[in-house]
Amino acid sequence: MARWEPGTPERLQKAALELFAAQGFEQTTTLEIAQSVGVTERTFFRHFSDKREVLFHGQQSFEQAFVDGVEAAPPDAPAMDVVARSLRSAASFFPEERRPYSRIRQSVIDANPALQERELHKLSRLAVTVAAALRARGVDDLAATVAAQTGAALFGVAFSRWIKEDERRTLADIADDVLRELTVLTRQADPEAGARTHPRP
């Protein structure tokens, strides 16, 4: 039987991604992943419930990076300013050396509808987590929900740009640009337009 080695989850993740990219997610088995790093399939299942979870391992740490930013914000900061801080905090979760892995991972997800759904669920969970952190600061329920869901959407836009092949900026810099664009769009909005289009009964 293969001997356990430190870093096994990370080795399994790297090997799985390489196999997914080379031969397809559906065509790759957990046994192949395990054997490629010299461990048993049982060892694989000690770390991951199935091969899909290899791509989504670390969700709690991912969400915590956003929560850390929320908790570090000044007590009187407006909700969207807090969300902006959470985005900058989360950017540290994606250093430059992680970009090649993230690009390949996204290509695997883009090729599989079930994985795309799981990725959307990840962002949905993120919004729920950040909203809860905002409410814990005393932010109104509606404001917390809108701010958190906006933040999750902004992260999705920034991340998709960060993994582009010709992109060299940091995720933090891209997130700042996306936030600035949101500010411009918000200033252009007519707050009375919705009321005119959908008059109250």
URQUI-V485355 format. One record per residue. N is the residue number from 1. RES is the residue in three letters. PHI is phi in whole degrees, -180 to 180 (* if undefined). PSI is psi in whole degrees, -180 to 180 (* if undefined). Layout:
n = <N/N>
res = <RES/RES>
phi = <PHI/PHI>
psi = <PSI/PSI>
This chain:
n = <1/2/3/4/5/6/7/8/9/10/11/12/13/14/15/16/17/18/19/20/21/22/23/24/25/26/27/28/29/30/31/32/33/34/35/36/37/38/39/40/41/42/43/44/45/46/47/48/49/50/51/52/53/54/55/56/57/58/59/60/61/62/63/64/65/66/67/68/69/70/71/72/73/74/75/76/77/78/79/80/81/82/83/84/85/86/87/88/89/90/91/92/93/94/95/96/97/98/99/100/101/102/103/104/105/106/107/108/109/110/111/112/113/114/115/116/117/118/119/120/121/122/123/124/125/126/127/128/129/130/131/132/133/134/135/136/137/138/139/140/141/142/143/144/145/146/147/148/149/150/151/152/153/154/155/156/157/158/159/160/161/162/163/164/165/166/167/168/169/170/171/172/173/174/175/176/177/178/179/180/181/182/183/184/185/186/187/188/189/190/191/192/193/194/195/196/197/198/199/200/201>
res = <MET/ALA/ARG/TRP/GLU/PRO/GLY/THR/PRO/GLU/ARG/LEU/GLN/LYS/ALA/ALA/LEU/GLU/LEU/PHE/ALA/ALA/GLN/GLY/PHE/GLU/GLN/THR/THR/THR/LEU/GLU/ILE/ALA/GLN/SER/VAL/GLY/VAL/THR/GLU/ARG/THR/PHE/PHE/ARG/HIS/PHE/SER/ASP/LYS/ARG/GLU/VAL/LEU/PHE/HIS/GLY/GLN/GLN/SER/PHE/GLU/GLN/ALA/PHE/VAL/ASP/GLY/VAL/GLU/ALA/ALA/PRO/PRO/ASP/ALA/PRO/ALA/MET/ASP/VAL/VAL/ALA/ARG/SER/LEU/ARG/SER/ALA/ALA/SER/PHE/PHE/PRO/GLU/GLU/ARG/ARG/PRO/TYR/SER/ARG/ILE/ARG/GLN/SER/VAL/ILE/ASP/ALA/ASN/PRO/ALA/LEU/GLN/GLU/ARG/GLU/LEU/HIS/LYS/LEU/SER/ARG/LEU/ALA/VAL/THR/VAL/ALA/ALA/ALA/LEU/ARG/ALA/ARG/GLY/VAL/ASP/ASP/LEU/ALA/ALA/THR/VAL/ALA/ALA/GLN/THR/GLY/ALA/ALA/LEU/PHE/GLY/VAL/ALA/PHE/SER/ARG/TRP/ILE/LYS/GLU/ASP/GLU/ARG/ARG/THR/LEU/ALA/ASP/ILE/ALA/ASP/ASP/VAL/LEU/ARG/GLU/LEU/THR/VAL/LEU/THR/ARG/GLN/ALA/ASP/PRO/GLU/ALA/GLY/ALA/ARG/THR/HIS/PRO/ARG/PRO>
phi = <*/-69/-81/-65/-129/-57/84/-59/-57/-66/-65/-66/-61/-62/-65/-63/-62/-62/-69/-60/-69/-80/-128/100/-65/-66/-80/-94/-104/-64/-64/-62/-62/-61/-64/-67/-113/78/-124/-84/-64/-61/-62/-55/-74/-71/-103/-136/-72/-162/-70/-64/-67/-59/-80/-121/-64/97/-56/-64/-67/-60/-67/-63/-61/-73/-61/-58/-66/-62/-70/-86/-70/-57/-57/-97/-69/-63/-56/-71/-66/-65/-63/-60/-65/-67/-65/-67/-64/-68/-61/-68/-75/-126/-69/-56/-67/-89/-62/-58/-62/-64/-65/-67/-56/-65/-65/-67/-65/-62/-89/-137/-57/-66/-71/-62/-64/-66/-67/-64/-65/-61/-70/-64/-63/-60/-61/-63/-65/-67/-61/-63/-66/-68/-63/-64/-85/99/-72/-54/-57/-65/-62/-64/-66/-64/-64/-67/-68/-64/-61/-64/-66/-63/-61/-59/-66/-63/-64/-63/-78/-61/-91/-62/-60/-97/-86/-125/-70/-74/-64/-62/-65/-67/-61/-63/-64/-66/-64/-64/-64/-62/-61/-62/-63/-65/-66/-79/-70/-99/-63/-91/-62/-64/-66/-72/-75/-125/-63/-71/-69>
psi = <142/142/137/140/146/144/13/-45/-42/-40/-40/-40/-48/-45/-41/-44/-41/-42/-42/-44/-35/-40/1/147/-49/-32/-12/134/159/-32/-43/-42/-48/-47/-31/-20/10/30/171/163/-33/-40/-40/-48/-10/-27/-31/139/-30/177/-25/-38/-17/-36/-16/15/138/15/-42/-43/-37/-49/-37/-31/-37/-45/-38/-41/-39/-47/-25/-9/150/146/-32/9/138/158/-46/-29/-37/-42/-40/-41/-36/-36/-42/-37/-42/-25/-28/-17/-13/73/169/-40/-14/-12/-46/-42/-45/-36/-46/-44/-45/-36/-36/-43/-43/-24/0/113/-38/-38/-35/-41/-41/-36/-40/-37/-36/-44/-34/-43/-38/-46/-41/-43/-45/-38/-42/-40/-36/-42/-35/-22/-6/9/138/147/-47/-46/-41/-42/-48/-45/-44/-43/-35/-43/-41/-41/-42/-41/-44/-42/-47/-43/-41/-30/-37/-34/3/145/-33/9/136/-12/158/161/-35/-43/-41/-42/-39/-41/-41/-40/-40/-39/-40/-41/-43/-47/-39/-40/-28/-17/144/109/-19/-9/-44/-38/-36/-36/-36/75/145/145/*>
